[in-house]
Amino acid sequence: MMILIKRIFTIFFLTLCFIFIRPVYSLDTSSKTLEQYTKKISNKFTRTYCNTSKFGISYEGALAFAIGETNKEFKNNKLNNLIDYSLLKNSIVDGLENNCQIYDFPISSLEKLEFD
């Protein structure tokens, strides 16, 4: 009788394990993926800032709008914890120089560009 109860319990337990256990996958955070994500953020900020400043909006207004739009778009991504912000800020400054011909953009003005 005891053996029968053990077998039933074992079958029941194994059935539950196969039904409710799902595989866990690690987050793929290769350096290439992180580099592409950083480039995507940089391009978004650069594009938004350039377009906004071309409409004649002041430096402060264009900066606030670009930071707000970039933060809004990327705030919920799992890769945000892994971003090297100094690299991101340098990439943004380079993008502004190359795409918008803005050569005197202070990197310190990007302090509010943080994804929580």
Secondary structure, 3 states (H helix, E strand, C coil): CHHHHHHHHHHHHHHHHHHHCCCCCCCCCCHHHHHHHHHHHHHHHHHHHHHHHHCCCCHHHHHHHHHHHHHHHHCCCHHHHHCCHHHHHHHHHHHHHHHHCCCCCCHHHHCCCCCC
